[in-house]
């Protein structure tokens, strides 16, 4: 499907579509890359669904009406920054949803614009009117998934993604052959041929994003507190995090234990449902949520700690996901109230374990022992969806010798966005390259974040730039500081 023609746009102060074709804010020429809008392949621009929505949780007219078209969202929206098109901005997408809510058919063009959204929620942070674009997008995508017949190729790709990533046992089965292919060089050789990319650019991205795999690391089901016990916490081990970043989970458990927590990581826990919920697979996500609630209720913990931003944001929203389920509505509310990001609970508890430098020991330069410049990358679902910004910075600054620097345009998504970088590889790569350039401009020695998707996406972009920077999870830095290990 071709990229649609430019549409009329609104100035930041307008409240309706004018006749002018000038965008409200057109980014500078050097900042705009017309990659072609990612589309739902094979969908015609004609009617897809009429009426657009069914009666199960249609987008709320009250939430839609909160948008006053002020334009504050435009400068933080990744797709508007890429293409400068009104319908690829939050307020433009809200207009499309409102039109469908008022009786317009759901067209292929409308679906394409909504599919192009990363769901990064930067607009939620920027909006002075408090528009809950996150809930508008979530309910609309659920409608699309129920009512739109996607092309066979698109259905096959999504079936592969959701038949694999939310299932730790299946990822574990894949892990062995993938590690072998990495160690023997077979994966690199296949990548050089370009064969996978010619068959499917999306599969090529899946192959290239895989991090270097070492021996599998598993967290014990119970890790006792070191010293006086201050809390009993459950720990989400995740799916991709569990199988591809096991060392991050191990570091998380050690840090919590060092800070006086008994850590319970139930072996029977499964997926939290984040990937499913974010892409409109509502019932699938709700079923994952019910199982996870059951698991942690049985564990009897004070809090549930999460070290993956996307998972944490969804778990805090179970109260809305299961609000019309009579058996789980109250339990979901209680569960959501217990969910904490790792940085949140550590700041709430306050540090008791001593911290040590994590940078290199002094050589013949002017640096003090362990001095290290760290750039902290905000994962969108931590910064925007959960509004957790201060806590990770406070924890990093508490490490001796750390100098924290801010990344320019930190509010703009890196392009990972769950499985967005697989479904829409070209714009995701452009966003990743922009993020990499901004990171490199800081001159940081070490890059830190709190989300596995960001780790994979940005690491690949830094490799493309030819300037890889050591990149670790927040938990790994804190663990090294407590144990007295050097990261550089």
MARTORTI-353492 format. One record per residue (C-alpha): residue number from 1; z, y, x. Coordinates in pm, whole numbers, always signed. Layout:
// residues N
num Z Y X
NUM Z Y X
...
//
This chain:
// residues 488
num Z Y X
1 +0 +0 +0
2 -101 +337 +147
3 +150 +608 +205
4 +157 +835 -102
5 +17 +1187 -85
6 +268 +1468 -11
7 +453 +1568 -322
8 +581 +1908 -436
9 +915 +1983 -279
10 +1220 +2194 -349
11 +1378 +2472 -153
12 +1746 +2416 -84
13 +1849 +2656 -359
14 +1617 +2532 -629
15 +1716 +2313 -920
16 +1374 +2198 -1034
17 +1042 +2104 -879
18 +834 +2415 -802
19 +457 +2422 -764
20 +458 +2496 -391
21 +379 +2215 -149
22 +601 +2352 +131
23 +899 +2124 +207
24 +1249 +2264 +175
25 +1301 +2204 +546
26 +1016 +2073 +754
27 +1147 +1943 +1085
28 +984 +2078 +1398
29 +648 +1921 +1479
30 +785 +1737 +1778
31 +1056 +1584 +1557
32 +828 +1443 +1285
33 +649 +1116 +1337
34 +419 +1010 +1057
35 +459 +638 +1087
36 +353 +565 +735
37 +619 +509 +477
38 +753 +153 +463
39 +636 -6 +143
40 +679 -308 -75
41 +372 -496 +35
42 +136 -594 -242
43 +296 -390 -519
44 +42 -182 -704
45 +113 +181 -784
46 +92 +95 -1152
47 +373 -3 -1386
48 +616 -260 -1250
49 +883 -253 -1522
50 +884 -71 -1854
51 +1152 +7 -1956
52 +1273 +53 -1601
53 +1631 -69 -1644
54 +1813 -335 -1841
55 +2154 -288 -2003
56 +2359 -435 -1718
57 +2497 -147 -1511
58 +2204 +93 -1521
59 +2241 +395 -1292
60 +2503 +632 -1433
61 +2361 +950 -1591
62 +2689 +1125 -1511
63 +2650 +1046 -1141
64 +2283 +1148 -1146
65 +2369 +1481 -1309
66 +2614 +1563 -1031
67 +2317 +1643 -805
68 +2233 +2016 -819
69 +1943 +1996 -571
70 +2114 +2221 -316
71 +1935 +2056 -21
72 +2235 +2004 +207
73 +2140 +1635 +227
74 +1799 +1700 +380
75 +1902 +1759 +740
76 +2109 +1440 +753
77 +1861 +1206 +579
78 +1678 +985 +833
79 +1366 +928 +624
80 +1331 +1294 +534
81 +1360 +1374 +904
82 +1083 +1122 +978
83 +835 +1222 +708
84 +943 +1556 +558
85 +866 +1430 +207
86 +1076 +1525 -93
87 +1069 +1182 -252
88 +1204 +1038 +72
89 +1516 +1255 +51
90 +1833 +1172 -144
91 +1771 +1439 -408
92 +1409 +1328 -444
93 +1514 +968 -494
94 +1776 +1082 -745
95 +1496 +1254 -940
96 +1297 +931 -941
97 +1596 +734 -1069
98 +1675 +999 -1331
99 +1316 +987 -1458
100 +1335 +610 -1489
101 +1675 +639 -1660
102 +1520 +876 -1914
103 +1236 +639 -2000
104 +973 +658 -1728
105 +845 +319 -1611
106 +956 +179 -1278
107 +641 +199 -1064
108 +547 +49 -732
109 +559 +396 -578
110 +915 +452 -703
111 +1027 +115 -569
112 +867 +193 -231
113 +1056 +521 -199
114 +1385 +351 -286
115 +1318 +60 -52
116 +1252 +315 +225
117 +1611 +444 +203
118 +1840 +312 +477
119 +2150 +345 +260
120 +2327 +516 +552
121 +2526 +746 +317
122 +2500 +1048 +549
123 +2405 +1241 +235
124 +2739 +1149 +77
125 +2922 +1313 +366
126 +2694 +1619 +360
127 +2696 +1677 -17
128 +2920 +1968 -127
129 +2903 +1847 -490
130 +3043 +1502 -414
131 +2737 +1315 -542
132 +2798 +940 -519
133 +2451 +852 -397
134 +2590 +523 -267
135 +2669 +400 -618
136 +2343 +535 -759
137 +2146 +347 -493
138 +2347 +27 -529
139 +2304 +2 -907
140 +1936 +98 -888
141 +1858 -161 -623
142 +2032 -427 -830
143 +1802 -337 -1120
144 +1496 -356 -893
145 +1593 -698 -763
146 +1629 -830 -1117
147 +1322 -668 -1268
148 +1058 -637 -995
149 +836 -930 -901
150 +785 -887 -529
151 +478 -1031 -352
152 +504 -1386 -219
153 +520 -1275 +145
154 +804 -1034 +72
155 +993 -1297 -127
156 +956 -1547 +156
157 +1090 -1302 +415
158 +1389 -1207 +202
159 +1459 -1571 +126
160 +1466 -1641 +500
161 +1700 -1349 +569
162 +1945 -1428 +291
163 +1923 -1799 +344
164 +2039 -1747 +702
165 +2246 -1436 +782
166 +2524 -1468 +519
167 +2587 -1833 +615
168 +2791 -1880 +935
169 +2729 -2256 +949
170 +2353 -2203 +946
171 +2379 -1931 +1213
172 +2586 -2172 +1420
173 +2314 -2436 +1394
174 +2059 -2178 +1511
175 +2279 -2054 +1793
176 +2241 -2355 +2021
177 +1860 -2367 +2030
178 +1846 -1987 +2060
179 +2083 -1986 +2357
180 +1882 -2261 +2522
181 +1559 -2064 +2470
182 +1722 -1758 +2627
183 +1858 -1945 +2928
184 +1530 -2126 +3004
185 +1321 -1813 +2962
186 +1123 -1967 +2675
187 +1219 -1685 +2438
188 +1104 -1420 +2685
189 +780 -1607 +2741
190 +710 -1628 +2368
191 +787 -1258 +2335
192 +533 -1169 +2604
193 +254 -1350 +2424
194 +288 -1124 +2120
195 +211 -1424 +1900
196 +513 -1383 +1673
197 +432 -1015 +1618
198 +76 -1096 +1516
199 +206 -1345 +1261
200 +492 -1126 +1136
201 +629 -798 +1281
202 +951 -866 +1091
203 +1005 -1205 +1258
204 +932 -1047 +1595
205 +1213 -798 +1533
206 +1451 -1078 +1436
207 +1366 -1256 +1761
208 +1402 -947 +1980
209 +1734 -830 +1830
210 +1924 -1144 +1929
211 +2191 -1055 +2188
212 +2231 -1258 +2511
213 +2438 -1561 +2416
214 +2714 -1717 +2620
215 +2947 -2001 +2524
216 +3066 -1982 +2165
217 +3405 -1812 +2122
218 +3621 -1896 +1822
219 +3934 -1719 +1702
220 +4242 -1935 +1635
221 +4342 -1962 +1272
222 +4674 -1798 +1358
223 +4751 -1571 +1654
224 +5121 -1486 +1681
225 +5245 -1134 +1750
226 +5350 -1051 +2103
227 +5700 -912 +2079
228 +5862 -804 +1752
229 +5642 -870 +1450
230 +5535 -549 +1277
231 +5282 -686 +1024
232 +5100 -996 +905
233 +4729 -924 +884
234 +4428 -1121 +779
235 +4114 -1091 +987
236 +3756 -1110 +867
237 +3556 -1307 +1122
238 +3222 -1233 +955
239 +2887 -1407 +985
240 +2672 -1257 +1263
241 +2992 -1126 +1422
242 +3147 -1475 +1424
243 +2851 -1658 +1573
244 +2685 -1397 +1797
245 +2978 -1170 +1891
246 +3267 -1413 +1905
247 +3416 -1229 +2204
248 +3457 -920 +1982
249 +3660 -1121 +1731
250 +3871 -1269 +2010
251 +3936 -920 +2150
252 +4027 -796 +1802
253 +4285 -1071 +1755
254 +4437 -1008 +2100
255 +4466 -633 +2039
256 +4632 -684 +1700
257 +4873 -938 +1846
258 +4958 -703 +2135
259 +5041 -437 +1878
260 +5286 -665 +1698
261 +5070 -833 +1432
262 +5059 -1196 +1329
263 +4683 -1246 +1285
264 +4558 -1492 +1024
265 +4187 -1581 +1039
266 +4128 -1850 +775
267 +3865 -2100 +887
268 +3732 -2145 +534
269 +3643 -1778 +491
270 +3276 -1702 +432
271 +3049 -1401 +401
272 +3188 -1078 +253
273 +2863 -1012 +64
274 +2776 -681 +233
275 +2412 -758 +312
276 +2355 -889 -40
277 +2522 -593 -213
278 +2341 -334 +0
279 +2001 -480 -88
280 +2060 -523 -461
281 +2148 -892 -474
282 +2445 -808 -693
283 +2550 -1145 -831
284 +2512 -1315 -494
285 +2730 -1046 -336
286 +2985 -1075 -618
287 +3016 -1449 -567
288 +3078 -1402 -194
289 +3341 -1141 -285
290 +3523 -1375 -525
291 +3545 -1648 -262
292 +3676 -1409 +1
293 +3942 -1273 -235
294 +4054 -1629 -310
295 +4075 -1708 +61
296 +4287 -1410 +164
297 +4511 -1429 -142
298 +4604 -1780 -31
299 +4666 -1652 +324
300 +4940 -1418 +199
301 +4872 -1124 +432
302 +4981 -759 +419
303 +4638 -621 +511
304 +4286 -750 +576
305 +4145 -611 +901
306 +3771 -572 +953
307 +3588 -497 +1279
308 +3239 -460 +1128
309 +3165 -130 +955
310 +2920 -261 +695
311 +3154 -541 +592
312 +3451 -309 +563
313 +3271 -59 +342
314 +3167 -330 +96
315 +3512 -492 +87
316 +3669 -158 +3
317 +3426 -136 -290
318 +3503 -478 -442
319 +3700 -287 -704
320 +3367 -150 -835
321 +3158 -460 -769
322 +3391 -679 -981
323 +3513 -416 -1228
324 +3365 -596 -1530
325 +3486 -943 -1427
326 +3801 -1011 -1634
327 +3924 -1277 -1391
328 +3881 -1068 -1077
329 +3891 -697 -1168
330 +4263 -650 -1100
331 +4259 -886 -803
332 +3961 -700 -654
333 +4148 -370 -684
334 +4451 -514 -506
335 +4230 -666 -237
336 +4032 -345 -175
337 +4358 -157 -133
338 +4453 -394 +152
339 +4130 -360 +352
340 +4155 -164 +678
341 +3913 -103 +959
342 +4059 -211 +1294
343 +4092 +149 +1409
344 +4267 +249 +1086
345 +4543 -8 +1108
346 +4601 +49 +1479
347 +4650 +422 +1421
348 +4870 +353 +1117
349 +5093 +122 +1321
350 +5096 +340 +1629
351 +5049 +196 +1979
352 +5325 -5 +2147
353 +5125 -194 +2412
354 +5069 +4 +2734
355 +4710 +108 +2816
356 +4548 +89 +3160
357 +4225 +240 +3301
358 +3903 +53 +3215
359 +3664 +235 +3448
360 +3576 +147 +3803
361 +3839 +175 +4073
362 +3795 +491 +4284
363 +3546 +473 +4570
364 +3446 +761 +4798
365 +3364 +1006 +4519
366 +3588 +1258 +4347
367 +3679 +1043 +4047
368 +4034 +946 +3972
369 +4130 +582 +3919
370 +3949 +436 +3623
371 +3782 +758 +3508
372 +3503 +678 +3266
373 +3284 +886 +3036
374 +3254 +717 +2696
375 +3008 +807 +2421
376 +3129 +679 +2086
377 +2854 +595 +1833
378 +2962 +627 +1469
379 +2836 +337 +1260
380 +2713 +488 +932
381 +2924 +264 +711
382 +3233 +366 +906
383 +3163 +740 +937
384 +3000 +804 +600
385 +3095 +519 +367
386 +3457 +480 +482
387 +3513 +829 +625
388 +3676 +677 +934
389 +3594 +925 +1209
390 +3916 +1043 +1372
391 +4087 +708 +1431
392 +3849 +538 +1679
393 +3829 +857 +1883
394 +4207 +884 +1889
395 +4235 +527 +2016
396 +3974 +576 +2289
397 +4133 +900 +2408
398 +4462 +712 +2439
399 +4319 +507 +2727
400 +4400 +656 +3070
401 +4100 +804 +3248
402 +3873 +817 +2943
403 +3668 +1128 +2878
404 +3506 +1109 +2535
405 +3173 +1284 +2476
406 +2995 +1337 +2145
407 +2639 +1219 +2081
408 +2398 +1485 +1948
409 +2291 +1433 +1585
410 +2565 +1174 +1551
411 +2532 +1174 +1172
412 +2175 +1036 +1182
413 +2141 +657 +1145
414 +2026 +445 +1440
415 +1789 +251 +1212
416 +1980 -76 +1191
417 +2120 -37 +837
418 +2195 -403 +763
419 +1855 -572 +752
420 +1652 -250 +725
421 +1527 -285 +1084
422 +1383 -625 +992
423 +1226 -522 +662
424 +1098 -188 +797
425 +1053 -233 +1174
426 +842 +76 +1254
427 +1064 +354 +1115
428 +1373 +165 +1233
429 +1233 +158 +1588
430 +1158 +531 +1574
431 +1514 +606 +1464
432 +1648 +374 +1732
433 +1446 +552 +2001
434 +1575 +892 +1884
435 +1931 +764 +1892
436 +1881 +620 +2241
437 +1747 +954 +2369
438 +2047 +1138 +2227
439 +2286 +887 +2383
440 +2121 +914 +2723
441 +2147 +1293 +2709
442 +2527 +1263 +2722
443 +2527 +1100 +3065
444 +2791 +854 +2945
445 +2896 +559 +3161
446 +2986 +344 +2863
447 +2872 +334 +2500
448 +3112 +216 +2229
449 +3067 +139 +1858
450 +3226 -65 +1579
451 +2935 -254 +1423
452 +2729 -553 +1545
453 +2407 -426 +1387
454 +2432 -98 +1578
455 +2502 -287 +1900
456 +2182 -491 +1865
457 +1963 -205 +1743
458 +2063 +53 +2004
459 +2072 -196 +2292
460 +1710 -280 +2218
461 +1616 +91 +2202
462 +1786 +158 +2537
463 +1595 -135 +2686
464 +1268 +16 +2559
465 +1367 +344 +2723
466 +1419 +158 +3051
467 +1773 +293 +3084
468 +2023 +36 +2951
469 +2382 +156 +2924
470 +2681 -82 +2904
471 +2754 -108 +2532
472 +3064 -270 +2383
473 +3268 -284 +2065
474 +3578 -67 +2025
475 +3794 -381 +2023
476 +3659 -486 +2363
477 +3755 -151 +2520
478 +4106 -159 +2372
479 +4152 -521 +2478
480 +4049 -441 +2833
481 +4284 -141 +2842
482 +4580 -350 +2724
483 +4505 -639 +2960
484 +4432 -414 +3258
485 +4070 -526 +3298
486 +3785 -311 +3430
487 +3470 -280 +3222
488 +3262 -103 +3487
//
